[in-house]
Amino acid sequence: MTETVPPQESEGGEPAGRPVGHAGARVDIEERTAWSLGAGGAVLALLVAVGFVAVAIPLFAAADRGQDALGGLGILVLLVGLLALSGLTIVSPGQTKVVQLFGRYLGTVRRTGFVLTVPLTTKKRVSVRVRNFETNELKVNDADGNPINIAAIVVWQVADTAKATFAVEDYADFVRVQSESALRHVAMAHPYDHADHGEQSLRGATDVVSGEIAAEVAERVVIAGIEVIEARISNLAYAPEIAQAMLQRQQAGAIIAARERIVEGAVSMVEDALGRLERDGIVSLDDERRAAMVSNLLVVLCGESRPTPVVNAGSLYA
């Protein structure tokens, strides 16, 4: 089933390091189809079993009357009936049955309904329905060293029932642990925000990061016969101890960006106003008057409060 690669020896005769990763544990089992018959064969086997049991009852009664030979025949007939019954099973849609005969893996029954398979076998139910779960909220450091809280939703299903049953101890727990490990690894490789050129941030490239999480989870759980359908970030935030500071940083950045936009627009408006005044010959301004007008216009356009005009009754130079 699952074999561990024996330690290799180096040229000097000393044991070399064991391979790390999936190469360190070789799973030599894959899913195959077990012999089975559909509902028709299963019903026929059930009728045969019931018939043998019905025949065994009078034989046991005859044995009680002193016919010991018929008692032995009744036991044999009863065993044949029970043997036929032991091969019957019911497989629901979205479920499979992993069939083992005295510990040996015979195959998997994916045929749904009332099924007849090999008698005297154990049949373990393995669901192949699509499942999903949300990882625990993990606290990790992003690529810039900032502590963040992150969680993800992973959608998965069993693709190989043999590996899911025999390659790992508990495939559902295996998927959960490996998903959290992959999520932690991907989160540490990206900054939360303000990525450099060529980088992807966790907040700004959610789809790209989700794809990386799904690919890494799939790579980690393939040894258990699991197929990952999708992975999505469900929660992403700065850790509480730095959340307030980061919020102030974001607010400061937003204020600076808004101010830059306001100043850029104000300068453009002042430039257009001065150009139009001079082009239309409305007023002739020297450098000092031009500077005063620019100053006044910028105060009006960039100020946060409503401007209060002041009427100058004298000369500008007075």
Secondary structure, DSSP 4 states (H G I P E B T S, - for coil): -EEEPPPPB-TTSSBPPPPPSGGGEEE-----BPPEE-HHHHHHHHHHHHHHHHHHHHHHHHHHTT-HHHHHHHHHHHHHHHHHHHTEEEE-TTEEEEEEETTEEEEEE---EEEEE-TT-EEEEEE-S-EEEE---EEEE-TTS-EEEEEEEEEEEES-HHHHHHTSS-HHHHHHHHHHHHHHHHHHTS-SS-PPTT---TTT-HHHHHHHHHHHHHHHHGGGTEEEEEEEEEEEEE-HHHHHHHHHHHHHHHHHHHHHHHHHHHHHHHHHHHHHHHHTTS----HHHHHHHHHHHHHHHH-SSPP------S-TT-
